[in-house]
Amino acid sequence: SGYETNSVSIEIASFFLDHYDLILSYVNEVREGLKYLKTEFDKINIEYNGGNTGNFIYINMNDSAKSMKIVDKLRGENIYVRGSWPIPYDTGFSVTGAPFEIMEIFYNNFYRILRSLPE
């Protein structure tokens, strides 16, 4: 089945096809952001998967209640991540990759929230 579009969408798509270097540049920025995030997670022994061939990373907190608290507290900071995964993935959440500056904001908020939770 087809999808409806409009002239604005077509012009935007046309622009990016003509300036594909902008897309490649952004993809590289997202890769750098995910690399930073994985490095920080390694430092504090947080388990994660992904971020190599896709544009997201799954963060395993090994505890569904803890994961839900983190997702809720991040939402309170206007940071939206994907939680509420079905079992057995309910113990974590996923984060869409972004450039370093955005990943740094995410990580700083995540780390602050993590430290505020009871052990």
FIPAMI-58977 format. One record per atom (N, C-alpha, C): x, y, z; residue number from 1; atom name; residue in three letters. Coordinates in Angstrom, 2 decimals. Layout:
BEGIN
- X/Y/Z/NUM/CA/ALA .
...
This chain:
BEGIN
- 0.83/-1.18/0.00/1/N/SER .
- 0.00/0.00/0.00/1/CA/SER .
- 0.87/1.24/0.00/1/C/SER .
- 0.36/2.31/-0.51/2/N/GLY .
- 1.10/3.56/-0.60/2/CA/GLY .
- 0.90/4.43/0.62/2/C/GLY .
- 1.73/5.42/0.72/3/N/TYR .
- 1.62/6.39/1.81/3/CA/TYR .
- 1.41/7.76/1.21/3/C/TYR .
- 0.56/8.53/1.88/4/N/GLU .
- 0.32/9.89/1.40/4/CA/GLU .
- 1.51/10.76/1.75/4/C/GLU .
- 1.75/11.75/0.92/5/N/THR .
- 2.82/12.71/1.18/5/CA/THR .
- 2.33/14.06/0.67/5/C/THR .
- 3.16/15.07/0.89/6/N/ASN .
- 2.78/16.38/0.41/6/CA/ASN .
- 4.00/17.05/-0.21/6/C/ASN .
- 3.80/18.21/-0.79/7/N/SER .
- 4.89/18.88/-1.51/7/CA/SER .
- 6.04/19.28/-0.58/7/C/SER .
- 5.73/19.59/0.67/8/N/VAL .
- 6.80/19.95/1.62/8/CA/VAL .
- 7.68/18.73/1.88/8/C/VAL .
- 7.07/17.58/2.13/9/N/SER .
- 7.83/16.35/2.37/9/CA/SER .
- 8.70/16.00/1.17/9/C/SER .
- 8.15/16.18/-0.01/10/N/ILE .
- 8.91/15.87/-1.23/10/CA/ILE .
- 10.10/16.81/-1.37/10/C/ILE .
- 9.90/18.09/-1.08/11/N/GLU .
- 11.01/19.05/-1.17/11/CA/GLU .
- 12.11/18.73/-0.14/11/C/GLU .
- 11.71/18.35/1.07/12/N/ILE .
- 12.69/18.00/2.10/12/CA/ILE .
- 13.48/16.77/1.67/12/C/ILE .
- 12.77/15.75/1.19/13/N/ALA .
- 13.45/14.53/0.72/13/CA/ALA .
- 14.39/14.85/-0.43/13/C/ALA .
- 13.95/15.68/-1.33/14/N/SER .
- 14.77/16.07/-2.47/14/CA/SER .
- 16.04/16.80/-2.01/14/C/SER .
- 15.88/17.69/-1.03/15/N/PHE .
- 17.03/18.42/-0.49/15/CA/PHE .
- 18.07/17.44/0.06/15/C/PHE .
- 17.62/16.47/0.87/16/N/PHE .
- 18.57/15.54/1.48/16/CA/PHE .
- 19.19/14.58/0.46/16/C/PHE .
- 18.46/14.26/-0.60/17/N/LEU .
- 19.06/13.45/-1.66/17/CA/LEU .
- 20.16/14.23/-2.38/17/C/LEU .
- 19.94/15.53/-2.53/18/N/ASP .
- 20.94/16.39/-3.18/18/CA/ASP .
- 22.10/16.72/-2.25/18/C/ASP .
- 21.92/16.57/-0.95/19/N/HIS .
- 22.95/16.90/0.05/19/CA/HIS .
- 23.20/15.71/0.96/19/C/HIS .
- 23.47/14.56/0.34/20/N/TYR .
- 23.63/13.31/1.09/20/CA/TYR .
- 24.78/13.38/2.09/20/C/TYR .
- 25.73/14.27/1.85/21/N/ASP .
- 26.84/14.44/2.79/21/CA/ASP .
- 26.34/14.86/4.17/21/C/ASP .
- 25.23/15.59/4.23/22/N/LEU .
- 24.66/15.98/5.53/22/CA/LEU .
- 24.16/14.76/6.29/22/C/LEU .
- 23.57/13.82/5.56/23/N/ILE .
- 23.08/12.58/6.20/23/CA/ILE .
- 24.27/11.78/6.72/23/C/ILE .
- 25.30/11.62/5.91/24/N/LEU .
- 26.48/10.86/6.34/24/CA/LEU .
- 27.15/11.52/7.54/24/C/LEU .
- 27.20/12.83/7.55/25/N/SER .
- 27.78/13.56/8.67/25/CA/SER .
- 26.99/13.30/9.95/25/C/SER .
- 25.67/13.34/9.85/26/N/TYR .
- 24.83/13.09/11.02/26/CA/TYR .
- 24.98/11.65/11.51/26/C/TYR .
- 25.04/10.71/10.60/27/N/VAL .
- 25.24/9.30/10.97/27/CA/VAL .
- 26.54/9.17/11.76/27/C/VAL .
- 27.59/9.83/11.33/28/N/ASN .
- 28.87/9.77/12.05/28/CA/ASN .
- 28.76/10.42/13.43/28/C/ASN .
- 28.01/11.51/13.52/29/N/GLU .
- 27.80/12.15/14.83/29/CA/GLU .
- 27.07/11.21/15.79/29/C/GLU .
- 26.07/10.51/15.28/30/N/VAL .
- 25.32/9.56/16.12/30/CA/VAL .
- 26.24/8.42/16.55/30/C/VAL .
- 27.07/7.93/15.65/31/N/ARG .
- 28.03/6.87/16.02/31/CA/ARG .
- 28.96/7.33/17.13/31/C/ARG .
- 29.44/8.56/17.04/32/N/GLU .
- 30.31/9.10/18.09/32/CA/GLU .
- 29.56/9.22/19.42/32/C/GLU .
- 28.29/9.64/19.36/33/N/GLY .
- 27.48/9.75/20.57/33/CA/GLY .
- 27.28/8.40/21.24/33/C/GLY .
- 27.01/7.37/20.45/34/N/LEU .
- 26.83/6.03/21.00/34/CA/LEU .
- 28.15/5.47/21.54/34/C/LEU .
- 29.24/5.78/20.86/35/N/LYS .
- 30.55/5.34/21.34/35/CA/LYS .
- 30.85/5.95/22.71/35/C/LYS .
- 30.57/7.24/22.86/36/N/TYR .
- 30.74/7.92/24.15/36/CA/TYR .
- 29.90/7.24/25.22/36/C/TYR .
- 28.63/6.99/24.91/37/N/LEU .
- 27.72/6.41/25.88/37/CA/LEU .
- 28.21/5.03/26.33/37/C/LEU .
- 28.65/4.20/25.39/38/N/LYS .
- 29.13/2.86/25.75/38/CA/LYS .
- 30.40/2.95/26.60/38/C/LYS .
- 31.26/3.91/26.32/39/N/THR .
- 32.47/4.10/27.12/39/CA/THR .
- 32.10/4.46/28.56/39/C/THR .
- 31.13/5.34/28.72/40/N/GLU .
- 30.70/5.73/30.07/40/CA/GLU .
- 30.04/4.57/30.79/40/C/GLU .
- 29.22/3.78/30.10/41/N/PHE .
- 28.60/2.61/30.72/41/CA/PHE .
- 29.64/1.59/31.15/41/C/PHE .
- 30.67/1.41/30.34/42/N/ASP .
- 31.75/0.48/30.72/42/CA/ASP .
- 32.41/0.91/32.03/42/C/ASP .
- 32.57/2.22/32.20/43/N/LYS .
- 33.22/2.74/33.42/43/CA/LYS .
- 32.44/2.42/34.68/43/C/LYS .
- 31.10/2.32/34.57/44/N/ILE .
- 30.28/2.08/35.77/44/CA/ILE .
- 29.61/0.69/35.72/44/C/ILE .
- 30.11/-0.16/34.83/45/N/ASN .
- 29.64/-1.55/34.74/45/CA/ASN .
- 28.14/-1.69/34.48/45/C/ASN .
- 27.64/-0.90/33.54/46/N/ILE .
- 26.25/-1.02/33.11/46/CA/ILE .
- 26.24/-1.90/31.86/46/C/ILE .
- 25.38/-2.92/31.88/47/N/GLU .
- 25.27/-3.84/30.74/47/CA/GLU .
- 24.43/-3.20/29.64/47/C/GLU .
- 24.89/-3.33/28.41/48/N/TYR .
- 24.17/-2.78/27.25/48/CA/TYR .
- 24.38/-3.66/26.05/48/C/TYR .
- 23.51/-3.53/25.08/49/N/ASN .
- 23.63/-4.22/23.80/49/CA/ASN .
- 23.27/-3.23/22.71/49/C/ASN .
- 23.91/-3.38/21.55/50/N/GLY .
- 23.56/-2.56/20.40/50/CA/GLY .
- 24.48/-1.38/20.22/50/C/GLY .
- 24.06/-0.50/19.34/51/N/GLY .
- 24.83/0.70/19.07/51/CA/GLY .
- 25.96/0.49/18.08/51/C/GLY .
- 26.02/-0.71/17.49/52/N/ASN .
- 27.09/-0.97/16.52/52/CA/ASN .
- 26.60/-0.82/15.08/52/C/ASN .
- 25.49/-1.48/14.77/53/N/THR .
- 24.97/-1.41/13.40/53/CA/THR .
- 23.62/-0.70/13.35/53/C/THR .
- 22.99/-0.51/14.50/54/N/GLY .
- 21.71/0.20/14.55/54/CA/GLY .
- 21.90/1.57/15.17/54/C/GLY .
- 20.78/2.27/15.33/55/N/ASN .
- 20.86/3.62/15.88/55/CA/ASN .
- 20.34/3.67/17.32/55/C/ASN .
- 20.34/2.52/18.01/56/N/PHE .
- 19.88/2.53/19.39/56/CA/PHE .
- 20.72/1.58/20.22/56/C/PHE .
- 20.56/1.71/21.53/57/N/ILE .
- 21.26/0.85/22.48/57/CA/ILE .
- 20.26/0.42/23.55/57/C/ILE .
- 20.32/-0.85/23.92/58/N/TYR .
- 19.47/-1.38/24.98/58/CA/TYR .
- 20.29/-1.42/26.25/58/C/TYR .
- 19.76/-0.81/27.31/59/N/ILE .
- 20.45/-0.73/28.59/59/CA/ILE .
- 19.76/-1.68/29.56/59/C/ILE .
- 20.49/-2.69/30.01/60/N/ASN .
- 19.92/-3.70/30.89/60/CA/ASN .
- 20.25/-3.38/32.34/60/C/ASN .
- 19.21/-3.04/33.10/61/N/MET .
- 19.38/-2.74/34.51/61/CA/MET .
- 19.25/-3.99/35.37/61/C/MET .
- 18.91/-5.14/34.73/62/N/ASN .
- 18.74/-6.42/35.41/62/CA/ASN .
- 17.68/-6.36/36.51/62/C/ASN .
- 16.74/-5.42/36.40/63/N/ASP .
- 15.69/-5.25/37.40/63/CA/ASP .
- 14.57/-4.44/36.76/63/C/ASP .
- 13.40/-5.05/36.60/64/N/SER .
- 12.32/-4.35/35.90/64/CA/SER .
- 11.81/-3.14/36.68/64/C/SER .
- 11.74/-3.24/38.01/65/N/ALA .
- 11.26/-2.10/38.80/65/CA/ALA .
- 12.24/-0.93/38.71/65/C/ALA .
- 13.52/-1.22/38.79/66/N/LYS .
- 14.55/-0.17/38.69/66/CA/LYS .
- 14.50/0.47/37.30/66/C/LYS .
- 14.35/-0.36/36.28/67/N/SER .
- 14.27/0.15/34.92/67/CA/SER .
- 13.08/1.10/34.77/67/C/SER .
- 11.91/0.70/35.29/68/N/MET .
- 10.71/1.54/35.20/68/CA/MET .
- 10.91/2.86/35.95/68/C/MET .
- 11.56/2.83/37.10/69/N/LYS .
- 11.82/4.07/37.85/69/CA/LYS .
- 12.70/5.01/37.06/69/C/LYS .
- 13.74/4.47/36.46/70/N/ILE .
- 14.66/5.30/35.67/70/CA/ILE .
- 13.93/5.91/34.48/70/C/ILE .
- 13.14/5.09/33.77/71/N/VAL .
- 12.39/5.60/32.62/71/CA/VAL .
- 11.45/6.72/33.06/71/C/VAL .
- 10.75/6.53/34.18/72/N/ASP .
- 9.83/7.56/34.67/72/CA/ASP .
- 10.56/8.83/35.07/72/C/ASP .
- 11.68/8.69/35.77/73/N/LYS .
- 12.43/9.87/36.21/73/CA/LYS .
- 13.04/10.61/35.02/73/C/LYS .
- 13.51/9.87/34.01/74/N/LEU .
- 14.01/10.51/32.80/74/CA/LEU .
- 12.89/11.29/32.11/74/C/LEU .
- 11.71/10.70/32.06/75/N/ARG .
- 10.56/11.37/31.45/75/CA/ARG .
- 10.28/12.69/32.18/75/C/ARG .
- 10.44/12.68/33.50/76/N/GLY .
- 10.27/13.90/34.29/76/CA/GLY .
- 11.27/14.98/33.93/76/C/GLY .
- 12.38/14.59/33.33/77/N/GLU .
- 13.40/15.53/32.85/77/CA/GLU .
- 13.23/15.83/31.36/77/C/GLU .
- 12.10/15.40/30.79/78/N/ASN .
- 11.82/15.53/29.35/78/CA/ASN .
- 12.82/14.77/28.49/78/C/ASN .
- 13.27/13.63/29.00/79/N/ILE .
- 14.13/12.73/28.25/79/CA/ILE .
- 13.32/11.45/28.06/79/C/ILE .
- 13.03/11.13/26.83/80/N/TYR .
- 12.14/10.01/26.53/80/CA/TYR .
- 12.93/8.84/25.96/80/C/TYR .
- 12.83/7.72/26.65/81/N/VAL .
- 13.47/6.48/26.23/81/CA/VAL .
- 12.37/5.42/26.13/81/C/VAL .
- 12.69/4.31/25.52/82/N/ARG .
- 11.68/3.27/25.35/82/CA/ARG .
- 11.81/2.21/26.42/82/C/ARG .
- 10.84/2.16/27.30/83/N/GLY .
- 10.77/1.13/28.32/83/CA/GLY .
- 9.58/0.24/28.04/83/C/GLY .
- 9.12/-0.45/29.06/84/N/SER .
- 7.95/-1.33/28.95/84/CA/SER .
- 8.13/-2.40/27.88/84/C/SER .
- 9.32/-2.96/27.79/85/N/TRP .
- 9.56/-4.07/26.89/85/CA/TRP .
- 8.95/-5.33/27.49/85/C/TRP .
- 8.56/-6.30/26.67/86/N/PRO .
- 8.02/-7.55/27.21/86/CA/PRO .
- 9.13/-8.39/27.85/86/C/PRO .
- 8.74/-9.31/28.71/87/N/ILE .
- 9.67/-10.24/29.33/87/CA/ILE .
- 10.37/-11.01/28.21/87/C/ILE .
- 11.65/-11.22/28.22/88/N/PRO .
- 12.61/-10.99/29.30/88/CA/PRO .
- 13.33/-9.64/29.22/88/C/PRO .
- 12.88/-8.76/28.33/89/N/TYR .
- 13.56/-7.47/28.13/89/CA/TYR .
- 13.03/-6.37/29.03/89/C/TYR .
- 12.10/-6.70/29.92/90/N/ASP .
- 11.48/-5.72/30.81/90/CA/ASP .
- 12.44/-5.18/31.86/90/C/ASP .
- 13.63/-5.76/31.93/91/N/THR .
- 14.62/-5.31/32.91/91/CA/THR .
- 15.46/-4.14/32.42/91/C/THR .
- 15.14/-3.64/31.24/92/N/GLY .
- 15.92/-2.53/30.71/92/CA/GLY .
- 15.09/-1.63/29.82/92/C/GLY .
- 15.77/-0.76/29.12/93/N/PHE .
- 15.11/0.20/28.23/93/CA/PHE .
- 16.07/0.53/27.09/93/C/PHE .
- 15.54/1.12/26.03/94/N/SER .
- 16.40/1.46/24.90/94/CA/SER .
- 16.45/2.97/24.69/94/C/SER .
- 17.57/3.39/24.16/95/N/VAL .
- 17.84/4.80/23.92/95/CA/VAL .
- 18.23/4.95/22.45/95/C/VAL .
- 17.60/5.90/21.78/96/N/THR .
- 17.97/6.19/20.40/96/CA/THR .
- 19.25/7.01/20.40/96/C/THR .
- 20.15/6.66/19.50/97/N/GLY .
- 21.41/7.37/19.39/97/CA/GLY .
- 21.22/8.80/18.93/97/C/GLY .
- 22.17/9.64/19.32/98/N/ALA .
- 22.16/11.05/18.97/98/CA/ALA .
- 23.60/11.55/19.02/98/C/ALA .
- 23.86/12.74/18.53/99/N/PRO .
- 25.21/13.29/18.62/99/CA/PRO .
- 25.69/13.39/20.07/99/C/PRO .
- 27.00/13.50/20.23/100/N/PHE .
- 27.66/13.51/21.54/100/CA/PHE .
- 26.99/14.43/22.54/100/C/PHE .
- 26.69/15.66/22.13/101/N/GLU .
- 26.14/16.65/23.07/101/CA/GLU .
- 24.84/16.16/23.70/101/C/GLU .
- 24.02/15.49/22.92/102/N/ILE .
- 22.74/14.98/23.42/102/CA/ILE .
- 22.97/13.74/24.27/102/C/ILE .
- 23.87/12.87/23.84/103/N/MET .
- 24.17/11.67/24.62/103/CA/MET .
- 24.80/12.04/25.97/103/C/MET .
- 25.55/13.10/26.00/104/N/GLU .
- 26.14/13.56/27.26/104/CA/GLU .
- 25.05/14.03/28.22/104/C/GLU .
- 24.08/14.76/27.72/105/N/ILE .
- 22.96/15.21/28.55/105/CA/ILE .
- 22.20/13.99/29.07/105/C/ILE .
- 21.92/13.04/28.17/106/N/PHE .
- 21.23/11.82/28.61/106/CA/PHE .
- 22.02/11.13/29.71/106/C/PHE .
- 23.31/10.89/29.46/107/N/TYR .
- 24.11/10.14/30.42/107/CA/TYR .
- 24.18/10.85/31.78/107/C/TYR .
- 24.40/12.13/31.78/108/N/ASN .
- 24.49/12.87/33.04/108/CA/ASN .
- 23.20/12.75/33.85/108/C/ASN .
- 22.06/12.83/33.18/109/N/ASN .
- 20.77/12.66/33.87/109/CA/ASN .
- 20.58/11.22/34.32/109/C/ASN .
- 20.90/10.27/33.46/110/N/PHE .
- 20.81/8.85/33.81/110/CA/PHE .
- 21.66/8.55/35.04/110/C/PHE .
- 22.89/9.00/35.05/111/N/TYR .
- 23.81/8.71/36.15/111/CA/TYR .
- 23.32/9.33/37.46/111/C/TYR .
- 22.83/10.57/37.39/112/N/ARG .
- 22.30/11.22/38.58/112/CA/ARG .
- 21.11/10.45/39.14/112/C/ARG .
- 20.21/10.05/38.25/113/N/ILE .
- 19.04/9.28/38.68/113/CA/ILE .
- 19.46/7.93/39.25/113/C/ILE .
- 20.35/7.26/38.57/114/N/LEU .
- 20.84/5.95/39.04/114/CA/LEU .
- 21.41/6.05/40.45/114/C/LEU .
- 22.20/7.08/40.70/115/N/ARG .
- 22.82/7.26/42.02/115/CA/ARG .
- 21.81/7.61/43.09/115/C/ARG .
- 20.67/8.18/42.69/116/N/SER .
- 19.66/8.57/43.67/116/CA/SER .
- 18.77/7.40/44.11/116/C/SER .
- 18.83/6.29/43.36/117/N/LEU .
- 17.99/5.14/43.68/117/CA/LEU .
- 18.59/4.32/44.81/117/C/LEU .
- 17.75/3.78/45.68/118/N/PRO .
- 18.27/2.91/46.73/118/CA/PRO .
- 18.83/1.63/46.13/118/C/PRO .
- 19.85/1.10/46.76/119/N/GLU .
- 20.47/-0.14/46.27/119/CA/GLU .
- 19.56/-1.33/46.43/119/C/GLU .
